[in-house]
Amino acid sequence: MTKLSVNINKIATIRNARGGDLPNVLKAAIDCERFGAEGITVHPRPDERHITYQDARDIKPAISVEFNIEGNPVKNFIDLVLEVKPHQVTLVPDAPDAITSNAGWDTIKNESFLKEVITEFKNNGIRTSIFIDANEKMIRNAVKTGADRIELYTESYAKDYPKNKEAAIKDFIIAANAANELGLGINAGHDLDLNNLKYFAQNIPGLLEVSIGHALISDALYLGLENTVQMYLRELKI
């Protein structure tokens, strides 16, 4: 079964809007695990506008499920990951002023850079994934970077799903088949929700993990966090 990793950035966004420690990010991570989540994801940005570097330090020893830290591998981020040593690091090429992640890696242009960074993480026992578009050419070159996994950037799938789900997922199936052929593990994330998640999971061969934050936390405002985590888990039971 595909694992659910809950991205708790939005919990931190609400906290930071008022300062203080309400809602408590660490408690949210612990509760998500208690409610059945099989992983916790955080994406600290350089300006720490939601998850802070200290949040990442605090969460790692408090949970027993997989901890995934994602972000742009600038020096401070690399130092944080090497200090915390999460189970997985997901490299995302987002600009400092990006509202959210909006593109995957060009694994041809950035091959040497990615290879250098990934080698350092793997030498420290950290599984490495790279955020990537559903582009077979980029995925086939990704294997040259030494990455263990790719994370398929699913915004286009989510956007096109209501219009034509078969067309929306076509490139992702091609991408997944290429990754499986090359021995790359497959993660996915961005705009996956209760409407489109099951179809994606049913049709992507070898899907190991999805990372879901914005939609899940938004649903939790209406449905409650425990109930929402359970609802997303049920969508992944194929």
C-alpha positions in Angstrom: 0.0 0.0 0.0 1.2 3.5 -0.8 2.3 5.4 2.4 0.8 8.7 3.5 3.2 11.3 4.6 1.4 14.4 6.1 3.0 17.7 5.3 2.3 19.9 8.4 3.6 23.3 6.9 0.1 24.8 7.1 -0.1 24.1 10.8 3.0 26.2 11.2 1.5 28.9 8.9 -1.4 29.4 11.2 0.9 29.4 14.3 3.2 32.0 12.7 0.3 34.3 11.8 -0.1 35.2 15.5 3.3 34.2 16.9 3.4 32.1 20.0 2.9 28.4 19.9 -0.8 27.8 18.9 -1.4 25.5 17.2 1.5 23.5 18.4 3.5 22.1 15.4 5.1 19.3 17.4 1.8 18.1 18.8 0.4 18.1 15.3 3.2 15.9 14.1 2.7 13.5 17.0 -1.0 13.4 16.6 -0.8 12.7 12.8 1.3 9.7 13.6 -1.1 8.6 16.3 -4.0 9.0 13.8 -2.3 6.6 11.4 0.0 8.7 9.2 3.0 6.7 8.0 5.2 9.8 7.6 5.6 13.4 8.5 6.9 16.0 5.9 8.1 19.5 6.5 9.4 22.1 4.0 11.4 24.7 5.8 12.2 27.7 3.6 15.0 30.2 4.1 12.6 32.9 5.5 11.0 30.3 7.9 7.6 31.7 7.1 6.0 28.5 8.2 8.1 25.5 9.3 11.2 26.7 11.1 14.6 25.0 11.2 14.0 24.5 14.9 10.7 22.7 14.2 12.6 20.2 12.1 15.1 19.6 15.0 12.2 19.2 17.5 10.1 16.8 15.4 12.7 14.2 14.5 13.2 12.7 18.0 9.5 13.0 18.8 8.1 10.7 16.1 8.8 7.1 15.1 7.4 7.2 11.6 9.4 8.3 8.5 10.5 12.0 8.7 10.9 13.7 5.3 12.5 17.1 5.0 12.1 18.8 1.7 13.5 22.0 0.3 16.0 23.7 -2.0 19.5 22.4 -1.2 21.1 25.8 -0.3 23.9 25.6 2.3 21.8 26.3 5.3 19.3 23.6 4.2 22.1 21.1 3.6 23.5 21.8 7.0 20.1 21.3 8.7 19.5 18.0 7.0 23.0 16.7 7.9 22.3 17.7 11.5 18.8 16.3 11.8 19.4 13.2 9.7 15.8 12.5 8.6 14.9 9.3 7.0 14.4 11.0 3.7 15.4 14.4 2.1 13.4 15.6 -0.9 15.2 18.2 -3.1 13.0 20.9 -4.5 14.2 23.6 -6.8 11.9 26.3 -5.4 13.0 30.0 -5.5 13.2 31.7 -2.1 10.1 33.9 -3.0 8.0 31.1 -4.3 4.6 30.7 -2.6 4.8 27.0 -3.1 6.8 24.5 -5.1 6.1 25.2 -8.8 8.5 23.2 -10.9 10.6 20.0 -10.9 14.3 19.7 -11.5 16.0 19.9 -14.8 18.1 16.9 -14.2 20.2 17.4 -17.3 21.2 21.0 -16.6 21.7 20.3 -12.8 23.1 16.8 -13.0 26.5 17.6 -11.6 25.1 19.8 -8.8 22.5 17.2 -7.8 25.0 14.4 -7.9 27.3 16.3 -5.5 24.5 17.1 -3.0 23.0 13.6 -3.2 26.3 11.9 -2.6 26.8 13.9 0.6 23.4 13.0 1.9 23.7 9.3 1.0 27.1 9.1 2.6 25.3 10.2 5.8 22.7 7.5 5.4 19.8 9.7 4.3 17.6 8.4 1.5 17.3 11.1 -1.2 14.4 11.9 -3.5 14.2 14.7 -6.1 11.1 16.6 -7.1 10.5 16.2 -10.8 7.9 16.8 -13.5 6.3 13.9 -15.3 8.9 14.1 -18.1 10.4 10.8 -19.2 13.6 12.5 -20.4 14.2 14.2 -17.0 13.4 11.0 -15.1 15.8 8.9 -17.3 18.6 11.4 -16.5 17.7 11.5 -12.8 19.2 8.1 -12.3 22.6 9.6 -13.1 22.3 11.9 -10.1 22.3 8.9 -7.7 18.9 9.7 -6.3 17.1 6.8 -4.6 13.6 8.1 -5.5 11.8 10.7 -7.5 8.8 12.7 -6.3 6.4 13.3 -9.2 5.1 16.9 -9.2 1.4 16.4 -9.5 -0.1 19.9 -9.9 -0.9 19.3 -13.6 -2.6 16.1 -12.9 -4.8 17.7 -10.2 -5.6 20.6 -12.4 -6.6 18.5 -15.4 -8.3 15.6 -13.5 -11.8 17.1 -13.4 -11.7 17.7 -17.2 -10.3 14.3 -18.3 -8.7 12.0 -15.8 -7.3 9.6 -18.4 -5.5 12.4 -20.2 -4.4 14.0 -16.9 -2.6 10.8 -15.7 -1.2 9.7 -19.0 2.3 11.3 -18.7 2.5 10.2 -15.1 2.0 6.6 -16.0 4.8 6.9 -18.7 7.0 8.6 -16.1 6.3 5.9 -13.5 7.1 3.1 -15.9 10.4 4.7 -16.7 11.3 5.1 -13.1 10.4 1.5 -12.3 12.5 0.4 -15.3 15.5 2.4 -13.9 15.1 1.2 -10.3 14.0 4.6 -9.0 11.5 4.6 -6.2 8.4 6.7 -6.8 6.8 9.3 -4.5 4.3 12.0 -5.5 2.8 15.2 -4.2 1.3 18.6 -4.8 -2.5 19.2 -5.0 -3.5 15.6 -4.4 -6.8 15.5 -2.5 -9.8 13.3 -1.6 -11.2 13.8 -5.1 -8.2 12.7 -7.2 -6.0 10.6 -4.9 -7.5 7.2 -5.3 -7.4 7.3 -9.1 -3.8 8.4 -9.0 -2.7 5.7 -6.6 -4.6 3.0 -8.6 -2.9 3.9 -11.8 0.7 4.7 -10.9 2.7 1.4 -10.8 5.1 1.2 -7.9 3.9 4.3 -6.0 5.6 4.2 -2.6 4.5 7.4 -0.9 2.4 10.5 -1.3 3.1 13.7 0.6 -0.1 15.8 1.2 -0.4 19.0 3.1 -2.5 21.8 1.9 -5.6 19.8 1.0 -5.4 17.5 4.0 -5.0 20.3 6.5 -7.8 22.3 4.8 -10.1 19.3 5.0 -9.2 18.9 8.7 -10.7 22.3 9.4 -14.1 20.9 8.6 -13.7 17.2 9.3 -11.2 17.1 12.1 -7.6 16.0 11.9 -8.0 12.4 13.0 -11.0 11.8 10.7 -9.2 13.4 7.8 -6.0 11.4 8.1 -8.1 8.3 8.2 -10.1 9.3 5.1 -6.9 9.9 3.1 -5.5 6.5 4.3 -8.7 4.8 3.0 -8.2 6.4 -0.4 -4.8 4.7 -0.6 -6.1 1.2 0.2 -6.2 -0.4 -3.3 
